[in-house]
Amino acid sequence: MARRRMLITISALLLLAGPTATAQESSDDLARRVAALERQQRETLRDLTEIKRLLAVALQGGTVPAAEVAGNRLLLHDNPVQGDPDAPLTLIEFTDYECGYCARYHREAYPQIVAAYVATGRVRYVTLDLPLESLHPLSFRAARATHCAEEQGKFWEMQDRLFTNKQFLGAWAAHAEAVGLEAEAFLACLDSDRHASAVRRDASEAAKVGASGTPAFVIARTLPGEPREVESLVGLRGAQPFSVFAAELDRALAEVESRTP
């Protein structure tokens, strides 16, 4: 009888222990899920804060205070330069090929700048890469695509193609065919690590003038005898209308001309 009572008691204890262990396990699972949700919320908040900051930069636009920009030496590295190499000014664009404001700038102000200033020999034009990868997952690859196209002498054509077909940005083979590239060589370049470091190093030039959003611009003085180095004069943010660029370029041209002996 005593043995039977002992077995009953042990069985009862086991039955009681079972739900307690399950409840503890459920509590631990719940705590883990809550912690994961809290981490996700913090990450989402950081992302939203960054998006808000970048949108504010893009929408604010206008010129950057001269004290933040003027006097910096910027390196163009081996980025393609459009226009007369002896033009007194160089206009630098920091861009992201997934950026809607960048596409708008290239649709509206850019052609007018090329016609009025680049084609007339007064301004050189160069694009430096600033892909905002946290927002635009294809932007880094798109920047590399322009350099792969440059290997076949089609940088500017590929740039125009990407901006005018932003909604189909990842159609790399179609883009290559459209601008007349040898597609197999282009895609092999794109699948390699070639030009990745060139894209990354442009960000260090952007940091010199506080450019963290796109599009951002620097009007710089072309340095005689230094085709790959310029001196920054003024910065602009956002997809400004042509009139804003014209006013700043004219002012900078007058300043540079006044320095010329």
C-alpha positions in Angstrom: 0.0 0.0 0.0 2.8 2.4 0.9 4.5 1.6 -2.4 1.3 2.3 -4.3 0.8 5.6 -2.5 4.4 6.6 -3.4 3.9 5.8 -7.1 0.7 7.9 -7.0 2.5 10.7 -5.4 5.4 10.6 -7.9 2.9 10.5 -10.8 1.1 13.5 -9.4 4.3 15.4 -9.1 5.2 14.6 -12.7 1.8 15.8 -13.9 2.3 19.0 -12.0 5.8 19.5 -13.3 4.8 19.0 -16.9 2.5 22.1 -17.2 5.0 24.2 -15.2 7.8 23.4 -17.6 5.5 24.1 -20.6 4.4 27.4 -19.1 8.1 28.4 -18.5 9.0 27.4 -22.1 6.0 29.5 -23.4 7.1 32.4 -21.3 10.6 32.2 -22.7 9.4 32.0 -26.3 7.1 35.0 -25.7 10.1 37.0 -24.2 12.2 36.2 -27.2 9.4 37.2 -29.6 8.9 40.5 -27.7 12.7 41.2 -27.8 12.8 40.4 -31.6 9.9 42.8 -32.2 11.6 45.5 -30.1 14.8 45.1 -32.2 12.7 45.3 -35.4 11.0 48.4 -34.2 14.3 50.1 -33.4 15.7 49.2 -36.8 12.5 50.5 -38.5 12.7 53.7 -36.6 16.4 54.2 -37.6 15.5 53.6 -41.2 12.6 56.0 -41.1 14.8 58.6 -39.4 17.4 58.2 -42.2 14.7 58.4 -44.9 13.3 61.6 -43.3 16.8 63.1 -43.2 17.5 62.3 -46.8 14.2 63.6 -48.0 14.7 66.8 -46.1 18.1 67.3 -47.8 16.6 66.6 -51.2 13.6 68.9 -50.7 15.5 71.7 -49.0 17.8 72.1 -52.0 19.4 75.5 -52.6 23.0 76.4 -52.1 25.2 75.1 -49.3 26.9 77.8 -47.1 30.2 78.7 -48.6 32.0 78.0 -45.3 31.0 74.4 -45.6 32.3 73.9 -49.2 34.7 76.5 -50.4 38.4 75.7 -50.6 38.3 71.9 -50.6 40.5 70.1 -53.0 38.4 67.3 -54.6 39.8 64.5 -56.7 38.1 63.4 -59.8 40.1 60.2 -60.0 39.5 58.4 -63.3 35.8 59.4 -63.7 34.9 60.5 -67.2 34.9 64.2 -67.8 32.6 65.9 -70.3 33.6 69.1 -72.0 36.6 71.2 -72.7 39.5 70.1 -70.4 40.6 73.7 -70.1 37.2 75.1 -69.1 37.6 77.4 -66.1 34.9 75.6 -64.0 34.1 72.0 -63.2 30.6 71.0 -62.2 30.6 67.9 -60.1 27.4 65.8 -59.6 27.2 63.3 -56.8 24.5 60.9 -57.9 22.5 57.7 -57.3 20.9 55.9 -60.2 17.9 54.8 -58.2 17.2 58.3 -56.9 14.0 59.9 -58.3 15.3 63.4 -57.7 18.5 62.6 -59.7 16.4 61.3 -62.6 14.3 64.5 -62.5 17.4 66.6 -62.6 18.7 64.7 -65.6 15.4 65.1 -67.3 15.1 68.8 -66.7 18.1 70.9 -65.8 21.0 68.7 -67.0 20.4 69.1 -70.8 20.2 72.8 -70.4 23.4 73.0 -68.4 25.2 70.9 -71.1 23.9 73.1 -73.9 24.6 76.5 -72.2 27.8 75.8 -70.3 29.5 72.5 -71.3 29.1 72.7 -75.0 30.2 76.3 -75.0 33.5 75.4 -73.3 32.9 77.3 -70.1 32.3 74.3 -67.8 33.6 70.7 -67.5 31.1 68.1 -66.2 31.9 65.1 -64.1 29.8 62.5 -62.3 30.9 61.0 -59.0 29.0 58.1 -57.5 27.2 58.3 -54.2 24.9 55.2 -54.1 22.6 55.3 -51.0 22.5 51.6 -50.6 20.4 51.5 -47.4 17.6 53.0 -49.5 18.4 51.8 -53.0 19.5 48.2 -53.3 20.4 48.4 -57.0 22.2 51.7 -56.8 25.7 50.4 -56.2 25.5 47.9 -59.1 24.1 50.6 -61.3 27.0 52.8 -60.6 29.4 50.0 -61.5 27.4 49.4 -64.7 28.3 52.9 -65.9 32.0 52.2 -65.4 31.7 48.9 -67.1 30.1 50.8 -70.0 33.0 53.2 -69.9 35.3 50.3 -70.8 33.6 50.4 -74.2 33.4 54.2 -74.4 29.7 54.4 -73.5 29.7 56.0 -70.0 27.4 58.9 -70.8 25.1 56.8 -72.9 24.7 54.3 -70.1 24.1 57.0 -67.6 21.3 58.5 -69.7 19.8 55.1 -70.3 19.7 54.2 -66.5 18.1 57.5 -65.6 15.5 57.4 -68.3 14.6 53.7 -67.5 14.8 53.9 -63.7 11.8 51.6 -63.3 13.6 48.8 -65.2 17.0 49.5 -63.6 18.0 45.8 -63.2 17.5 44.9 -66.9 21.3 45.0 -67.5 21.4 43.0 -70.7 18.7 45.2 -72.2 20.6 48.4 -71.2 23.8 47.1 -72.7 22.1 46.3 -76.0 20.2 49.6 -76.1 23.5 51.6 -75.9 25.4 49.4 -78.3 27.7 47.5 -75.9 29.2 44.1 -76.4 26.8 42.5 -73.9 28.8 39.5 -72.9 31.9 41.6 -71.9 29.7 44.2 -70.2 27.9 41.5 -68.1 31.2 39.8 -67.2 32.5 43.1 -65.9 29.3 43.7 -63.9 29.5 40.2 -62.3 33.1 40.9 -61.3 34.4 43.2 -58.5 35.8 45.5 -61.1 35.1 49.2 -60.4 33.7 48.5 -56.9 36.6 50.4 -55.3 36.2 53.3 -57.7 32.5 53.7 -56.7 33.4 53.5 -53.0 36.2 56.1 -53.1 33.9 58.7 -54.6 32.0 58.8 -51.3 35.2 60.1 -49.6 35.1 63.1 -52.0 31.4 63.7 -51.1 32.3 63.6 -47.4 34.8 66.5 -47.9 31.9 68.8 -48.8 29.2 67.3 -46.6 27.2 65.7 -49.4 25.2 62.9 -47.9 22.0 63.0 -50.1 21.5 63.0 -53.8 21.7 64.7 -56.1 24.3 67.0 -54.7 26.6 69.3 -56.7 29.8 71.2 -56.4 30.9 74.1 -58.6 34.7 74.0 -58.6 37.6 75.9 -60.1 39.5 73.9 -62.6 43.2 73.9 -61.5 45.7 74.6 -64.3 48.0 71.6 -64.9 45.9 69.5 -62.5 43.2 67.9 -64.7 42.1 65.4 -61.9 42.0 67.9 -59.0 39.7 70.9 -58.5 39.0 73.5 -55.8 35.5 73.7 -54.6 33.7 77.1 -54.7 30.0 76.5 -53.9 27.7 73.5 -53.3 24.1 72.9 -54.3 21.6 70.4 -53.1 18.6 68.8 -54.8 17.1 68.8 -58.3 17.2 72.5 -58.7 15.8 74.3 -61.8 18.2 75.4 -64.4 17.9 79.0 -63.4 19.5 78.2 -60.0 22.4 76.5 -61.6 22.8 79.3 -64.2 22.9 82.0 -61.5 25.6 80.1 -59.5 27.6 79.2 -62.5 27.6 82.7 -63.8 28.6 84.0 -60.4 31.4 81.5 -60.2 32.6 82.2 -63.7 32.8 85.9 -62.8 34.8 85.1 -59.7 37.3 82.9 -61.5 37.7 85.4 -64.3 38.4 88.1 -61.7 41.3 86.0 -60.3 42.9 85.5 -63.8 45.8 87.9 -64.3 
